[in-house]
Amino acid sequence: MRKYLLYIAIAGVVAAFFSSCSKTGILDPKSTTDLNNETVFADSSRTIDFLFNLYADAGYTFSWRRFSNTASLAEGSDEAHGSYNGPTIVYVMVLNGSLNAQSTSPYADAWTTAYERIRSANVYLANVDKSPISAALKAQSKAEARCLRAWYYSVLIKNFGGVPLLADKVFGAADVIDVPRNSYDECVKYIVSELDAASQVLPVNYTAAIDYGRVTKGVCLAIKSRVLLFAASPLFNGGNIGKTPEQRRVVGYESYDASRWQLAADAAKAVMDLNVYSLHEDNATAPGYGFSKVFLMRKNSEYIFSGMQGLNKLLETNFAPRTRSTFSATPRAVPSQNLAEAFGMRNGKAITDQTSGYDDKNPFVNRDPRFNYTFIYNGSLWYLGSAASKQPVYTYVGAPTDGYGQIVYSTGYFWRKMMDENTSGSSGANTERCLPLIRYAEILMNYAEAKNELGDVSAAYDQIKIIRKRAGILPGADGLYGLKPNMTQAEMRQQIYNEKMVEFAWEDHRYFDVRRWKIAPQTQNVVLKAMKITRVNASSYTYEVVPVNANSQHIFNEANYFFPIMQSEISKVPQLIQNPGY
């Protein structure tokens, strides 16, 4: 009997409900034993518990969460460098181009977990009408299940291209499952149709505080925006890399169609027109402070889809400098000089612009405020438990503990983004945070990108200015926030590419963006760089950009636009075809 990871054991056994809220509420975990479909759906409380179980893995592929809080696909791109370098480490296989269908650790989670949750959604939809919950709640909960199911499918097609669509089918353990991959086009249409249907039922907001974190109309529209933006992008929209007709069917469209950009623009505009979301802005406390603070707020105006979290110090524990981290010898990963160079100056100009004021002898001065909230660099203040106060972190050569060379993968930086400078992994209070699965800044950038590709460069200017204003960049006399005036479509495209790298650093965007833009051969076949800082005296330093180490050359092969389908799955399911190049 062929077995297949598209299903798990009967999902009536609810093993781990959504345990991410810090306060008692409907998303808190419930204790359950000896449950099956009959007992779960005969009880209203257990029915809703089953629904909330669908939320449990919503953020399972997000950034630093993807590989057990140790590292992410950022370390497989030009954003960061990880602490491990063995050939079987997940991000090492990504960065050196050694991905294959047999070694599944970098991508098995994206396939297996998504299908587990899709099956659970199908179980819910097949059984909820038996439940004693009200008719209104049944309708709303069905819409929630359909929205979440569409989310998990969106994760699948982002990683693999077209995948088998199971519709509402619930397979049992004894079933022979031999289903082909649907085309990429079919997958996009199915996801969009499910989101459209769910959005007609779900509320724009919930009135009860304990409902925060549940999917809404805005979540449906935001997922749709992302899916349609990917579908319009060069990799899928005519840049098909398939080698056979069967492969070409599952990895994109055969030819370019500008109307796909219009669909993407319309989808982003639909979110904007809800008039529910806004960037969290605070330039009064400090320039760009709102950009930093938004990641440390459980509820805010910017997060559209949140991966719920209780109070924790996971980031500070795993990624803070050595003296501030529980993992004192090896912070899990550090950002790269490649990423640092993407950040401009406070006046909004690129560091390569001769009029920007950038000084390579003082490279951290007057930078885009987002730089200060993304990197811990030489001299940055951070909470030190032993002093019970914020103290400088030094990253120069020979500096005690955190200096360049103290760890073999030193880049001269540590991660700062999404972290609380007033605590550390080894001391201080837990931090309020939720995972920013989709935030409003992404919608603004989606709209800017789609409108630019349609030839409306002015609309792109409008959205990027909003992003930069919140970032604390100075408007300048022309009110362009450092943007070059009268950019061509091609120039604006490059500006958008850079703006996304800066705004969404370490948020699970860069790895996939460079692939959908089809620029990965240029951005990923690179040497990962570090900032080597040498102390001259108590008040001065020299700065040198160098390779991180002897193993810092990244390799990108054409096959790496997608992850392979696990060979074990293809062996079990004859109709599955492999992605090109594997």
Secondary structure as GFF3:
##gff-version 3
##sequence-region A 1 582
A	DSSP	alpha_helix	37	41	.	.	.	ID=ss1
A	DSSP	alpha_helix	44	53	.	.	.	ID=ss2
A	DSSP	three_ten_helix	63	65	.	.	.	ID=ss3
A	DSSP	three_ten_helix	73	76	.	.	.	ID=ss4
A	DSSP	beta_strand	80	82	.	.	.	ID=ss5
A	DSSP	alpha_helix	90	95	.	.	.	ID=ss6
A	DSSP	alpha_helix	108	127	.	.	.	ID=ss7
A	DSSP	three_ten_helix	128	130	.	.	.	ID=ss8
A	DSSP	alpha_helix	135	160	.	.	.	ID=ss9
A	DSSP	alpha_helix	184	199	.	.	.	ID=ss10
A	DSSP	three_ten_helix	209	211	.	.	.	ID=ss11
A	DSSP	alpha_helix	217	232	.	.	.	ID=ss12
A	DSSP	alpha_helix	245	250	.	.	.	ID=ss13
A	DSSP	alpha_helix	259	272	.	.	.	ID=ss14
A	DSSP	alpha_helix	289	293	.	.	.	ID=ss15
A	DSSP	three_ten_helix	294	296	.	.	.	ID=ss16
A	DSSP	beta_strand	303	307	.	.	.	ID=ss17
A	DSSP	alpha_helix	314	319	.	.	.	ID=ss18
A	DSSP	three_ten_helix	322	324	.	.	.	ID=ss19
A	DSSP	beta_strand	333	335	.	.	.	ID=ss20
A	DSSP	alpha_helix	337	340	.	.	.	ID=ss21
A	DSSP	alpha_helix	369	372	.	.	.	ID=ss22
A	DSSP	beta_strand	375	376	.	.	.	ID=ss23
A	DSSP	beta_strand	380	384	.	.	.	ID=ss24
A	DSSP	beta_strand	389	393	.	.	.	ID=ss25
A	DSSP	beta_strand	414	415	.	.	.	ID=ss26
A	DSSP	beta_strand	435	439	.	.	.	ID=ss27
A	DSSP	alpha_helix	440	453	.	.	.	ID=ss28
A	DSSP	alpha_helix	457	471	.	.	.	ID=ss29
A	DSSP	alpha_helix	489	503	.	.	.	ID=ss30
A	DSSP	alpha_helix	510	516	.	.	.	ID=ss31
A	DSSP	alpha_helix	520	523	.	.	.	ID=ss32
A	DSSP	beta_strand	529	537	.	.	.	ID=ss33
A	DSSP	beta_strand	540	547	.	.	.	ID=ss34
A	DSSP	three_ten_helix	558	561	.	.	.	ID=ss35
A	DSSP	alpha_helix	567	572	.	.	.	ID=ss36
###
